[in-house]
């Protein structure tokens, strides 16, 4: 009958192996963000950077997919199951888990070999052999603690993935609002521009400036949320190619580039020849950009509390390191219990994979196709400002600023707001 060592002994062994290996529970999964832009705040001690970029980190740039109709047809095709299974060996998620899976599988291999050496084994012919090593006990753990703890582990994994997905979803919505309101802003500026008494050259210049300043903000926001090593040179090159050199230089030298770009956009709106009330409506669209920027900065600088993610990583690592000791008897129907090795590998791959998915989604910006968003915004804005009222044969009458003043004045009289001071603030004539 198999003799068992105490659970505490194996827990200590597992803890020692975890502390010595680099595969489990990293001190942090994110890079530090410069807090100087957010004021003179006290920051925690610097987190050491990895010596080399991992495969998972390098592969994030290839996850920035923008789906088309053809992609959706392929995504929901009946062959997706076979296709996904056949590509499992090339999966970036699983490649990034190689160290973890090898560690747990190594423990399972040790359990099988050690118990065969001290407890006997069966050869390929089915002949049983005595233990080559006498006087030692076989190792094992009861299955009950793992059965009881598995629901808790499952809940922690669910909460972790849900929280990370919510962060990704919020980041994507922020960029969705950027896309919507850039089009809205440029559309209003182009359609409501008062062209009476203004040369076509000035109209074209003002609207072109509005389009470029709108693009410059989202491009500066993309750079603000991206690693410097990946995007800095491309960012500078694009700004110098598309913007006047003085404006590009001002944005590049700014301590907070998106704020500078948004300031330039506000000036471009103010330069539009239209009534101030219409400008106010356009400024409202620009204000939403500041909200999206602030929300994105919060996601970038504030991860899921590290004590939560670290506790889950430690719990999961210990659970998978010790599960081979508990499954040894359960898989006794396999030859010399070798079924324990692939079983542990599969369990480790999928359970570690769930945590890996959460870690990949937790910082969403380097997997979002932000460059594609910026390029589309720039193209759409340039197209919108190329339109003009009446170019499609539709008769359009845009009231002049003086006519709009009269409308505002009539509204004020109707509401009883005829005070001279208020009229002066609004710029209305007597």
C-alpha positions in Angstrom: 0.0 0.0 0.0 1.3 3.4 -1.0 2.6 5.5 2.0 2.1 9.2 1.9 4.1 12.1 3.1 2.4 14.9 4.9 0.8 17.7 2.9 2.9 20.3 4.6 6.2 18.8 3.3 5.1 18.9 -0.3 3.7 22.4 0.1 7.1 23.6 1.3 8.8 21.8 -1.6 6.4 23.5 -4.0 6.9 26.9 -2.5 10.7 26.5 -2.8 10.4 25.6 -6.4 8.1 28.6 -7.1 10.5 31.0 -5.5 13.5 29.7 -7.5 11.7 29.6 -10.9 10.9 32.6 -13.0 7.9 31.0 -14.6 5.4 31.9 -11.9 3.9 35.0 -10.3 6.0 37.9 -11.7 6.3 40.9 -9.5 4.5 42.9 -12.2 3.1 42.4 -15.6 3.2 46.0 -16.7 5.8 48.6 -17.4 6.1 51.8 -15.3 4.4 54.9 -16.6 6.0 58.3 -16.1 4.0 60.1 -13.5 5.6 63.4 -14.1 2.8 64.3 -16.5 0.2 63.9 -13.8 1.9 66.1 -11.2 4.5 65.7 -8.5 3.2 62.5 -7.0 5.0 60.0 -4.9 5.5 56.8 -6.9 6.4 53.3 -5.7 9.8 51.8 -6.2 10.7 51.1 -9.8 9.6 47.8 -11.2 12.5 46.0 -12.9 12.1 45.6 -16.6 12.5 42.2 -18.2 15.9 41.5 -19.7 14.4 40.5 -23.1 11.0 41.0 -24.8 9.0 37.8 -24.5 7.2 36.2 -27.4 3.8 37.2 -25.9 4.8 40.8 -25.6 6.3 40.9 -29.1 3.1 39.2 -30.6 0.8 41.9 -29.3 1.3 44.0 -32.3 -0.1 41.2 -34.5 -3.4 41.1 -32.6 -4.6 44.5 -33.8 -7.2 43.2 -36.1 -9.9 45.3 -37.8 -12.6 42.9 -39.0 -14.3 43.1 -42.4 -17.3 41.2 -43.7 -15.0 38.5 -45.1 -13.3 38.1 -41.7 -16.7 37.6 -40.0 -17.6 34.9 -42.5 -14.4 33.1 -41.7 -14.8 33.7 -38.0 -18.2 31.9 -37.8 -17.6 29.2 -40.4 -18.2 25.5 -39.5 -14.5 24.8 -40.0 -13.4 27.2 -37.2 -13.1 24.3 -34.7 -10.7 22.3 -36.9 -8.8 25.5 -37.8 -8.4 26.6 -34.2 -7.3 23.1 -33.1 -4.8 22.8 -35.9 -3.2 26.1 -35.1 -2.8 25.4 -31.4 0.9 24.9 -31.7 1.4 28.3 -33.4 -0.8 30.1 -30.8 1.0 33.0 -29.2 -0.9 32.5 -26.0 0.3 28.9 -25.6 3.9 29.8 -26.7 4.0 32.3 -24.0 3.1 29.7 -21.4 6.0 27.3 -22.3 7.9 27.8 -19.0 4.8 27.3 -16.8 3.6 24.2 -18.6 7.1 22.7 -18.7 7.4 23.3 -14.9 4.2 21.6 -14.0 4.7 18.8 -16.5 8.2 18.3 -15.0 6.6 17.9 -11.6 4.3 15.3 -13.0 7.2 13.5 -14.6 9.1 13.5 -11.3 6.1 12.0 -9.5 5.7 9.2 -12.1 9.4 8.3 -12.1 10.0 8.6 -8.4 7.0 6.4 -7.5 8.0 3.8 -10.1 11.5 3.7 -8.6 10.4 3.3 -5.0 7.2 1.4 -5.5 7.8 -0.8 -8.6 6.8 -0.6 -12.2 5.5 -2.7 -15.1 7.5 -3.1 -18.3 6.1 -3.1 -21.8 5.4 -6.8 -21.7 3.1 -6.3 -18.7 5.6 -8.0 -16.3 5.7 -6.3 -12.8 9.1 -5.5 -11.4 10.1 -4.7 -7.8 11.2 -1.3 -6.8 14.8 -0.6 -7.7 15.1 1.6 -4.7 14.0 0.2 -1.4 13.1 1.9 1.9 11.6 5.0 0.5 8.0 6.1 0.5 5.9 6.9 -2.6 4.7 10.5 -2.8 1.1 11.6 -3.1 -1.6 13.9 -1.8 -5.3 13.5 -1.2 -7.6 14.7 -3.9 -10.2 16.3 -1.6 -8.3 19.6 -1.0 -8.1 20.2 -4.7 -11.8 19.3 -5.2 -12.8 21.7 -2.5 -10.6 24.6 -3.7 -11.3 24.3 -7.4 -14.6 26.4 -7.2 -12.7 29.2 -5.5 -10.0 29.0 -8.1 -12.6 29.1 -10.9 -14.3 32.2 -9.4 -11.0 34.0 -9.1 -10.2 33.2 -12.8 -13.7 34.4 -13.8 -13.4 37.7 -11.9 -9.9 38.2 -13.4 -11.0 37.7 -17.0 -14.2 39.7 -16.6 -12.4 42.7 -15.1 -9.7 42.6 -17.9 -12.4 42.3 -20.6 -14.2 45.3 -19.1 -11.0 47.3 -19.4 -10.5 46.3 -23.0 -14.1 47.1 -23.8 -13.9 50.6 -22.2 -10.7 51.3 -24.1 -12.4 50.3 -27.4 -15.4 52.4 -26.6 -13.2 55.4 -26.0 -11.7 55.0 -29.4 -15.2 54.4 -30.9 -16.3 57.8 -29.4 -13.1 59.4 -30.9 -14.1 58.1 -34.3 -17.7 59.2 -34.0 -17.0 62.7 -32.6 -14.1 63.5 -35.0 -16.5 62.9 -37.9 -19.2 64.9 -36.1 -16.9 67.8 -35.4 -15.5 68.1 -38.9 -19.0 67.6 -40.4 -20.4 70.5 -38.3 -17.5 72.7 -39.1 -17.8 72.1 -42.8 -21.6 72.4 -43.1 -22.0 75.4 -40.8 -19.1 77.5 -42.1 -20.4 80.9 -43.2 -19.0 81.2 -46.7 -20.6 84.6 -47.4 -17.9 87.2 -48.1 -15.1 84.7 -47.6 -12.7 83.7 -50.4 -12.6 80.0 -51.4 -9.0 79.9 -50.5 -9.6 80.9 -46.9 -12.5 78.5 -46.7 -10.3 75.7 -47.9 -7.4 76.7 -45.6 -9.6 76.9 -42.5 -11.3 73.6 -43.1 -8.1 71.9 -44.0 -6.6 73.2 -40.7 -9.6 71.9 -38.8 -9.2 68.4 -40.4 -5.5 68.2 -39.7 -5.9 69.4 -36.1 -8.5 66.8 -35.5 -6.3 64.1 -36.9 -3.3 65.4 -34.9 -5.2 65.0 -31.6 -6.1 61.3 -32.1 -2.6 60.7 -33.4 -1.0 62.3 -30.4 -3.4 60.3 -28.1 -2.3 57.1 -29.9 1.4 58.0 -29.2 0.5 58.9 -25.6 -0.9 55.4 -25.1 1.8 53.5 -26.9 5.4 52.4 -26.0 8.0 55.0 -26.9 10.2 52.4 -28.6 7.4 51.4 -30.9 5.8 54.6 -32.0 8.0 57.7 -31.3 9.8 57.8 -34.6 6.7 57.1 -36.7 4.8 59.8 -34.7 7.4 62.5 -35.4 7.6 61.5 -39.1 3.8 61.7 -39.6 3.5 65.0 -37.8 6.3 66.6 -39.9 4.7 65.2 -43.1 1.2 66.4 -42.5 1.4 69.5 -40.3 3.1 72.8 -40.6 6.6 72.5 -39.1 5.9 75.0 -36.3 2.8 73.2 -35.2 4.4 69.8 -35.4 7.4 71.0 -33.4 5.0 72.5 -30.7 3.2 69.2 -30.3 6.4 67.1 -30.2 8.0 69.4 -27.6 4.9 69.6 -25.3 5.1 67.7 -22.0 1.5 66.4 -22.6 1.2 66.1 -26.4 -2.6 65.3 -26.6 -3.3 68.4 -24.5 -1.3 70.6 -26.9 -3.0 69.0 -29.9 -6.4 69.6 -28.4 -5.4 73.2 -27.7 -4.6 73.6 -31.4 -7.9 72.1 -32.3 -9.7 74.6 -30.2 -7.9 77.4 -31.9 -8.8 75.9 -35.3 -12.5 75.9 -34.3 -12.3 79.5 -33.1 -10.9 80.5 -36.5 -14.0 79.2 -38.3 -16.2 81.9 -39.8 -19.5 81.1 -38.1 -21.7 82.3 -35.3 -20.4 81.8 -31.8 -23.3 79.6 -30.9 -22.4 77.2 -33.6 -18.8 77.2 -32.5 -20.0 76.3 -29.0 -21.7 73.2 -30.4 -18.4 72.2 -32.1 -16.5 72.8 -28.9 -18.8 70.4 -27.2 -17.7 67.6 -29.5 -14.0 68.5 -28.8 -14.7 68.4 -25.0 -15.6 64.7 -25.3 -12.0 64.0 -26.6 -10.7 65.2 -23.2 -13.0 62.8 -21.4 -11.9 59.9 -23.6 -8.2 60.8 -23.1 -8.7 60.9 -19.3 -10.5 57.6 -19.2 -7.7 56.0 -21.3 -5.0 57.4 -19.1 -6.8 55.9 -16.1 -6.7 52.5 -17.7 -3.1 52.8 -18.7 -1.8 54.0 -15.3 -4.1 51.9 -13.0 -3.9 48.1 -13.4 -6.1 45.6 -11.7 -4.9 45.8 -8.0 -1.6 44.0 -8.0 -2.3 42.1 -4.8 -5.3 40.5 -6.5 -3.5 39.4 -9.7 -0.5 38.2 -7.7 -2.6 36.2 -5.3 -4.4 34.5 -8.2 -1.0 33.8 -9.9 0.3 32.2 -6.7 -2.8 30.3 -6.0 -3.0 28.9 -9.6 0.7 28.1 -9.7 0.7 26.2 -6.4 -2.5 24.4 -7.4 -1.1 23.2 -10.7 2.3 22.3 -9.2 0.7 20.1 -6.6 -2.2 18.6 -8.6 0.1 15.8 -10.0 0.6 14.4 -6.5 -3.2 14.2 -6.0 -4.0 12.7 -9.5 -1.4 9.9 -9.3 -3.8 7.3 -7.9 -6.7 8.6 -10.0 -4.7 7.8 -13.2 -3.6 4.4 -12.0 -5.4 2.8 -14.9 -2.8 4.0 -17.3 0.5 2.2 -17.8 2.7 3.1 -14.8 0.5 6.1 -14.2 2.1 7.9 -17.2 -1.3 9.4 -18.1 -0.5 11.8 -15.3 2.0 13.6 -17.5 -0.2 14.6 -20.5 -3.1 15.3 -18.1 -1.1 17.8 -16.2 0.2 19.4 -19.4 -3.4 19.9 -20.7 -4.7 21.2 -17.4 -1.8 23.6 -17.1 -2.1 24.8 -20.6 -5.8 25.7 -20.4 -5.9 27.0 -16.8 -2.7 29.1 -17.2 -4.1 30.1 -20.6 -7.2 31.7 -18.9 -5.0 33.8 -16.7 -2.8 34.7 -19.6 -5.8 35.9 -21.6 -6.7 38.2 -18.7 -3.1 39.5 -18.5 -3.1 40.2 -22.2 -6.4 42.2 -22.1 -5.7 44.1 -18.9 -3.6 46.7 -20.8 -5.7 47.0 -24.0 -4.0 49.7 -25.9 -1.1 47.7 -27.4 -3.6 45.2 -28.8 -6.1 47.8 -30.2 -5.6 48.8 -33.8 -5.1 52.5 -32.9 -2.9 53.3 -35.9 -5.7 52.0 -38.2 -8.2 54.2 -36.3 -6.0 57.2 -36.7 -5.5 56.6 -40.4 -9.2 56.2 -41.0 -10.0 59.3 -39.0 -7.6 61.3 -41.1 -9.0 60.0 -44.4 -12.6 60.6 -43.3 -11.9 64.1 -42.1 -10.1 65.0 -45.3 -13.0 63.7 -47.3 -15.6 65.6 -45.3 -13.9 69.0 -45.6 -13.7 68.5 -49.4 -17.5 68.7 -49.6 -19.3 72.0 -49.9 -23.0 73.0 -49.7 -24.7 72.6 -53.0 -22.1 70.4 -54.6 -24.7 67.7 -55.1 -27.3 69.9 -56.6 -29.2 70.4 -53.3 -30.3 73.9 -52.6 -28.8 75.0 -49.3 -29.3 78.3 -47.5 -26.9 78.9 -44.6 -27.9 82.0 -42.5 -25.2 84.6 -42.1 -23.8 85.6 -38.7 -26.0 88.7 -38.7 -29.1 86.8 -39.4 -28.3 84.3 -36.6 -27.8 87.3 -34.3 -31.4 88.4 -35.0 -32.6 84.9 -34.3 -30.8 84.9 -30.9 -32.1 88.3 -30.1 -35.7 87.2 -30.8 -35.2 84.2 -28.6 -33.9 86.5 -25.8 -36.8 88.8 -26.1 -39.2 85.9 -26.0 -37.6 84.7 -22.8 -37.4 88.2 -21.3 -33.6 88.3 -21.4 -33.1 91.9 -22.8 -30.6 93.2 -20.3 -27.9 95.2 -22.1 -25.1 93.5 -20.1 -26.2 90.1 -21.4 -26.6 91.4 -24.9 -23.0 92.8 -24.8 -21.6 89.4 -23.6 -23.3 87.7 -26.5 -22.1 90.3 -28.9 -25.5 91.3 -30.1 -26.1 94.7 -31.7 -28.4 97.2 -30.0 
